[in-house]
Amino acid sequence: MLDFSIYLLYRAGTAIASLLPVRALFAVGNFLGLAAWLLLPHYRRLARRNLEIAFAGEKSSRELRRIARRSFQWLSANLLCSLKMVSMPMEKMTRYIEAENLEAVHTALRGGGPVVLLLSHIGPWELAAQLVPHYAPYARIGSPYQGLRNRYIDRDINRRRARTGSELFDRSEGFNKPIELLRSGGLLGIFADQHAGDHGLWTPFFGRLASTSPLPGLLAKRTGATVMAAAIHTEGPARWRMVFTPQVDAPGDSVDSITAKANDVIEQQVRRAPEDWLWVHNRWKTPKPHFLLTHYRRGVYVPAATRDLKPFRILIRGSNWLGDSVISMSAVRAIKAGRPDAHITVAAPEKIAPVWKLVPEVDEVIELKTGSLLSAVRAIRQRGRFDVAVLFPNSLRVALEAWLAGVPRRVGYAGHDRRGLLNQIVPERSRIGPIEHQVLHYLEIAAAVGGLAEPPPLSKFPLRVKPNGANARIGLCPGAEYGPAKRWLPERFAEVALAVSAQRPVQWVLFGTSKDAEIGAAIEASAGVACINRIGQTTMNELIAELSECALLLTNDTGTMHLATILGVPVVAIFGSTEPYLTGPLGRARHIIRHQVECSPCFLRECPIDFRCMKAVTVDEVVEVVTSVLETWERPLERSHSAHSEN
């Protein structure tokens, strides 16, 4: 009943439109379009966003606003005029519409070959189904269509479309009949300028990757058809021109190449009069859940002649902790590899941010200063508009940052009371089964948006070998941010330093935060060897520079341990209360010393009993491992030991 009521309103509108002159209808449509511009903010924003994508760097904000407003007016005017003109006698309709370059179509059809005609949502596009049969009455003309939900309106529109002899093919019934029409030498019109969803080919449109229907190319390759294009451009009030382009494809073109060329032609049609196109259609829609493109059936095609793709801007909110930041880098690399236009910006606390500059896949880093939520929002907004935000931390504040910054797609785990701020929630992995490394926690986020299962290895920093004539510098990180349960005994660190120094000339360098100052002072006092104490005295940039000069790092389970792995510095890590299978260092150059006791891993900040897990680790075994790593470092010609660090 509702469908029929809507149909009656549609017919009433059509009847009223038929009583007014075309020029008057165009004026009324202009007024109604202006009202729609004022009253429909969602579509106004969509049109403006599409225009910003298409004409980035070409047109001013004022010009884009004018084009968006006028596109509403022309869209309404053209639709209103179409309601009247679809019922006009053809000789009267053609008084308002001129044809340009018809000879190209006649040449193709009279040569006996079929034609696939690319159509666009420009001007009064609905009239194309009647005009093309009028211009080429000697040929079979057809077009596939997508049925409307309202069957009454659908039936009436198709009746009007077919009144000049056009054959209509319901897409839901397949493409056997359209193929038969083409093989008989006919012309098939296909609208090719809309978002094609998951089945489309991702190829540039206005320099930005867009899901594009490969149907014209597929039909052309299957039937040998020539691919051409046409659009009905608005020349002025109640004046239009239907322009046919020369052949789009070339001999030997692939389906992908034809699809990309189709986008180029449609772009040129739109540029002729930007206000004449359907900007309220979400042409560059961000697919969900996979906004990365590695798993789409038809994939991505970027023509060799394409200079630069407009970026798909991804904001990644990094962890607030050094160790977690390094562990999540594999996920960042997987996201970056997911589409060729990915531009990665990482937002992280100021003290952590320099670490992200080590990752070649990161294009930009936002350093978030300590302060209010609004200061973080301002810092993100100042970098321009992002397409999506991937949130690694689970906190509510992080979700608020992305939401208040206006990022339209926000992805992450449900976290703490933030479901309402996310529009793509990544399901948590089952905790049943063997322990899995925390790196998988972040890789699951990358996988949920279509990232690679195995990200490319980080190969920027090879493992270090001894420079000629240099003595070993050994980093020592005796603290641990989480608590004393993760810290090996300071006096044993001092004994290791003394024993190693007795064997060979080395320089020990202590690293840590200001909270570790007391431990560092105790080690420095009791080691009895030359020692540089840098605990609490380094910025992150300084830590990176000084740690990268070390032959190895002797450490507890710390963030500095993880930092060393991406710098190519071998790690000797002592574990007790925590689990190396969960948070251990990644890569080949890691040596974990741990004694399994009945109560470990307990993951407590402080040991409630006798600290047996750490006391079980002896000075001799640590000295043995450190010495072994140093011997490798001292053989620089054995390049087999200088493998690149992995994920």
N, C-alpha and C positions, 0 to 999 in steps of 0.2 A: 504493500500500500504506500509506503514511504517513497519507494522508487517511482511509482506512478505519479505521486503528487509532485515530485521534483521534475518529472518529465512534463507535466502540465505547465509548471512554471517556465521550463525551457521553451515550450511551444508558445507560451504567451509572450515571452521575450522575443522570440523569432518573429512572431506576428507584428509586434510593435516596431521592430527593426525594419520590417519590410515596408512600413508606411512612410518612413523617412527617407529623404534623399541620401545618397552615399556620403556626400560631403558633410551634410548635417550629422550623420552618424559618426563620422570621423571626429567631429568637434565634440560631440557628446562623449565619445570614448576617451578623448583626451582629458576631459574633465573628470570622468569616473576613474581614470588611471591615476590622476593626481590625488584623488581622494584615497585610492588604495595605497598610494605611496605614503600618505599621512597616517592611515589607520592600520597598516599592517607592518609593524616594526620588525617582526621576524624575517619577512621576505625582503624588507628594505636592507636589513643587515646582510642577508645572504647575497643579494645583488651587489652590494658594495664590496663584500669580501671577494666575490668572484672577479669583479673589475680590478681590485687591487692585485689579485694573482695575475690576471691577464696583462695588465699594463703597468706592472711594477717598474718604477724608474722612468716611465715614459710620459705619464700624465700627472698633473697636479691633483691634490685632494679636491680642489674646487671643480676641476674638470670631471673627475670621477663621480662626484655628487650630481653634477648636471646630467651626465650620461645615465646614471642610475634612475634619476627622477624621470627623465624623458623616456627611458625604456619602459617604465610602468605606463606612461601615457600612450606610447605607440603600441604596446602590447594590447592594451584595452581597446584602443581605436581599431586596430587591425582585426581583433576578434569580433568586435561588434559589426564591422563592415562585412566580415566573412559570413555572419549569420544571414545577411541580406543577399550577398552576392552568390552564395552557393545555389540559390534558386533562380538566379537571373538567366535569361537566354544568353547563350555564349556570345552572340554578336554584340550584346549590350555589355557583358562583362569585359570583353576585350577593349572596349572604349577606355576603360580605366587602367588597363595593363598592357604595356608594350613588351615585345619579346626581343631579346638580343642574342645574336650568335646561334640562331636556330639551324643555320647551315651545318654546324658541326654535328648535330643530332641526325639531321637528314642524311648526311654523308655516311655516318656509321650504320644507320638502319637500312638504307637503300643498298648498302654494300653487302647486305645479307647477314651481317653479324649482329648478335644480341648486344644490348647495352644495359649495364647496371648504372642507374642514375642516383648519385648521392644527393639527398635532400636535407635541408637544414631548417630549424625552427627560427626562421627569419621572416619578418613581415607577415602577411596573411597566408602562412604556409599551407593551410587547409585547402586552398584553391588549387594547389599543384595537381591533385588527383583528377581535376576536371580540365585544367589547362593543357597538360601534356597530351592526353588523347585528342584534344582539339587541334593541337599543333601537328600531330603525327597520326591522322586518322587511318592511315594505311597499315599501321602496325598494331600488334597486340601490346596493350599497356596494362601493367598490373602493379600491385603493391601489397606487401604484407602489413598487417595491422595487429595491434594489441587490443583485444576487446575491452570495452568499458564495463565497470561494475553494474551500472544502470542499463539493463538490457533494452529498455524502451528508447533511451537516448542513443545507445549504440546502434540499434536497428535504423533509427531515423538518419543518423550521420552517415552510415554506410550506404543507405539508399541515395543520399544526395551525392556522395563521392562517386558512385557508380553510374550516375545519370548520363555521362558522356561516353560510357563504354569501358571504363576502367575495371579490371578484374581485381577483386580483393581476396586476400588469402589470410585466414586466421593463423597467427603464429603458433597457436596451440596445436594445430593440426599438422605441423611439420613443414618441410620445404620441398616436398616432391612436386607439387603443382607449380610453384615458382620456378623450379629448375626446368620443368617441362616447357613453361612459357619462354624461358631464355633459349632453350635449345630449338625452339621454333622460330627464333630470330626476333623475339619481342624485346620490350624494354621493361625493366623492373625498377621502380622507385623505392629507395630505402632511406629512411631517416637515420643519419649516422653521426649525429652530433650530441647524443646524450650519454650519460654514465651507463656503462654496460655491466656493472656489477662484477661478481666473482668470475664470470665466464669471459670477461673482456681481456684484450691485450693492453698492457700498460705501456703506452707510448706517448711522446710529448704532444701537448696541445697548448699553444701559447708558451712553449718552453717548460711546461709543468707536466709531469707524468699524470695521465688520466686513463681510466679504464675505458677502452674503446672497442666497439663491436667489430669483430673481424669478418662479419657476415658478407659485406660487399666483396672483400678479397677472396673469401672462400668460394662464393658463387661465381666470381669471375674466373678463378683458376679451374673450377670444375666444368664450366660451360664454354670457356673461351671468350667470354664477353668483354667488351670494351667498358672501362669505368670512366664515367663523366660525372659532372656535378651541375646543379642548378639551384638557384635561390630567388625568391620574389622579394626584391628590395623596395622599401618605401622611399619614393622620390619626393613626396610632399603630401599635403592634405588630399586624400582620396586619389593619389596617383602612385602607380607601382610599375616596376620593370622586372620581368623575369629574365635572368641572365644565365645562359648556358656556358659552361667552361669547356675548353678543349679537353682532349683525352688526358686523364690523370695518370694512368698506369703506363708502363713501358714493357716491351717484350722481356720475358725472363724475370719479372718482378715476383718476389715471394708474397705470400699472404701478409706477412708482417710488414713488408715494404709498402704494399698497397694501402694497408691500414694507416701507416704513418703518413703517407702522401695524402690520404683522404683528410686527415686532421690538418695538414698544411693548407689544403685548398679551402676547407671550412674556415680556418683562421683568417685567410685573406678575404673571404666573403664577409666575415664579421667586422674586420677592420674597415671595410668600405663604409659602414655606418654602424658603429658599435651600439647605438641606442636601439637598433632594429632587432637585436638577438634576445633570446630568452634567458636573461641573466638570473632569473629567479629559480632556475633549475640548478641543482647541486652537482655541477659538472665535475668538480674535483673532490667529490665526496671521499672522506677518509673511511676505508672499509673497516668493518668490525666482524670478528675480533682481530683479524690479521692486517694491520696497517703496513707491515713489512710484506714484501712481495715474493719471497722465495718459494712459497707453496702454491701459488696460483697456477692453474693448468697451463695457461698460455704465456705466463711469465712477462718479461719486460723486453721491449725492443726499442733501442735508441739508435737512430740512423747515424752512420759514421760522420756525416756532415754536421751533426749537432754540436755546437760549440760548448754551451754551458746549459745544464738543466737548472731550472729554478729550484731552490732547495726545499725539501720537506723537513721542516725544522722540529727537531725532537729535543725537548728539555728533559734531562735526567737529573733528578734530585739525588745527589750522592749521600753516602752515609756520613754521620758526624764523627766516625771513628776511623783511624788510619787503617787498621787491619781489615775492617769490613770494606773500606774503599778499595783496597788492593784486591780482595777476594771478588768483588763485584765487577772488576775490569773485564773478565771474560764475557760477562753478559753485555757489557757496553760494546765490545768488539763484535759480538753476535748480532746486536741491533744494528750497528753501523754497516755490517755486511749484508743486511736484509734488503736494501734497496740502493740503487746507485746515486740517488739524489738526497740521501740522508745527510743532514747537517746536525751534528751532535753538539749540544751545549750542556755542560755539567755545572750545576749549581751546588756548591759545597761550602762549609764553614771556611773562613779565611785561613785558619791554621792548617787545614787539610788541602785546600785548593791547589797548591803547587804540585801535589802528587799527580793530579789529573793532567797536568801539562806534559807529563812523561809519556802519555798514551797517544800514539800517532793518530788513532781513530777519533780522538776528541778534537773538534774544530774550535771550540770556544769554552772558556771557563768563567763562571760568575763567582766571585769571592763574596760570600755572605758575611758581613760584619756582625759581630755580637751585638744584639740589640733587639728591638721590637719586631713583631711579626710584620708590621707595615713596612719597615725598612727592607726586609727581604722581598716583599711584594714589589716595592718600587724598583729594586735592583733587577728583578726579573722583567718587569714591564719595560724598563729602559732598553732592553735588548730587542724589542720588537715582538711581533706576534709569533707564538709557537703553535704548531699543529697538534702536538700531543705532549703530555708530560708523563714520564715513567718515574714512579716514586719508589725508590729502594727502601728508605726507612718506613717503619710501620706507624709512625706517630700521627696524631691528629693535626698537629701544627704544620707538618709538611704538606698534608692534603689541603689545608687552608691556604698555604702559600700559592699553590697551583690554581686553586679555585678563585681566589681573590685576584690573581694575576690574569684571569680570563682565558686560561688555556682550555680549549673546548673538549679535549679528550684527556681524561686523567686515569692512569692505569696503575694498579698496585694490589698488594694483599689487603684484605679487609682491615687489618690493623686494629687500632684502638678507637672505637666509636666514630669511625669515619666513613662508613659505607655510603652515607648519603652524599658525600663529597666526591665519590669515585663513580665513573660511568663505565668502567670495565674492571671487574674484580677478578684477580688471579686466584684460582683455588689452591689451597695449601696441599702440599704433598702428604701422602699418608706416612705416618711415623712408624708403621709396622715394618719390621724387617731390619736388615743390617744398617749400621750408622752410615750416613752419606755426608760427604763434605758440604760445608756451607756454600761452596761455589754453586752447587746445584739449586740452592734456594734462589739465587739471583738468575741463574740460567732458566729457571722455570718461568720467570717473568718474561724473558726474551722469547722463550718458546711460545708463550701465550699470545704474543703479538705477531708471531710468524717468523721468529728469528731462526738462525741456523742451529741445529742440534750440537754441532761441534764448531765453535768459533775458530777463526784462524789463530795460529800461535803468535804470541808477542815476541818479535824477533829484533826489537830495536837494540836491546842490550845483551851482547854475548857475555858468557862467563869470563871472568877476569883471569888473566895469566900474568906472570911476573914480568914487569918491564926490566930491561937490562940494567943490572947493577943496583936494583932497588931492594930495600929490606921490606919485609912484610909489615903492613899495618893491620892490626887485628881489632875489629870493633867488639866491644863488650857491652851488652845491654842487660844489667842485673836486676832491673825493676820489672814491674808489671802493673798496668793501670787498674786491673780488675780487683787485685787484692794480694795479700801476702801468701796465700795458698799456692799461687803460681810462681813464687820466687824461690829459686835454688838458694842454698845457704851462702851469704856473702863471703864468709871466710873460705869456702871451697872455691869460689871464683878466684879469690886472691891466690890460693895455692896453685890453681891451674896456670894463672898468669906467671907465677914464679917458676913453675916447672918448665913451661914452654920457653920462657926467656932464657933458661939455663941451657937449652939445647941449641938455640939459633938466635941471631939478632932480630928482634921484632920490636914494633912500637904498638903499645896498647892504647886504645882510644875508648873512653867510657861515654856511652850515650844514654839519654833518658830524659824524663821530665823533671821539673823542680821538686816533685814529690819524692823522687829517688835520690835527692841530694845527700841525705844521711847515709844511705847504702853506699853511694859512690865514694864519699869521703872515707868510709871505713875500709873499702877495698883499696883505695889509693894509699892509705896509711899502712896497711898490712901487707901489700903485695911485695914491697921491697924492690920494685923494678920501676924503670922510667915509665910514666903513665901520663897521658893527656886526659884530663877530666873535663868533658864537655857537657856533663849532665846539667840540664836546665839552662844551658847557655846558647842553644842553637834554635834558629828559626827553622821552618820546614825546608826552605831552600838551602840553608846551610847544612842541615842534616843530610839532605840528598847529595850535596856536593862532597861532603866529608865521608859519608858512608860508601859512596861509589869508588873511593880511593882505597878501600880496605880489601885485603886478600880474602877475608872471611869475617863472619859475624858470629860470635858466641852469645847466645841469648836465651832468655826464657820465652814463653809463649806471649809475644808482644806484637804491636803494630809495626815496630821497626823490623821485626823478623820478616813480615810480609813485604815491607818496602824493599828489603835487601833482595828478595827474589826477583823483582822486576828490574832491579839495577844490575842483575847478573852477578851478585855477590853471593858466594856459597854460604849456607847457613848451617850452623850446628846448634840445634834447639833442644832444650831440656824441658820435658813435659812431666807433670805430676797430676794435678787435680783436674786438668782438662784433657780433652780427647783429640789426638792428632788426626784421627780419621775424620773429625768434624771441622777443626779449625787449624790443622797443620799447614805448614808452608807448601806452596805449589811449586812445580818445576822439578828438574832433575838434581839440581845442586843443593839438596837438602839432606841433612843427616839428623835424625831424631833419636834422642837418648831418653829412654823411658823404662821404668820397671813396673810391671803390672802388679798391683797389690789388691787385696780383696775389697778395698773401699774406693778404688779409683775406676773411672773418673767420678768425682763427687760434685764438681762444678761449684764448690763453695768458695767464698771469698777468704775465709780463714779456716784452718784445719782445727777441728774440735778435739782431736786426739793427739797423736805423737808425730805427725808430719812424716810418716813412714815412706810415702811415695817419693819424696824428694831426698830423704836421707839415704834411700837405697842407691841413689846415683853417686858413684865414687869419683874422686878426683882422677884416679888413674885411667878410668875408661874415657873420661872427657878429654884428658891429655892425649890419649891414643887417637881419638877421632880428629881432634884439632891438628895433631901432627900429620896425620894421613892427608888431610885436606891441604895443608901447607906444602907437603911434598908434591902434590899435584900442581899447585900454583907455581912451584919452583921449576917445573919442567915445561916452559913455554912452547917448546917445539912439538909437544905431544898434543896436536890440535884436536885429537879425538875427544879430549877432555873439555874442550871449549864449546860444547854444544849450546845452542840457544835455550834460554829458559822457556818453559811452556806455559800453558794456561794457568 
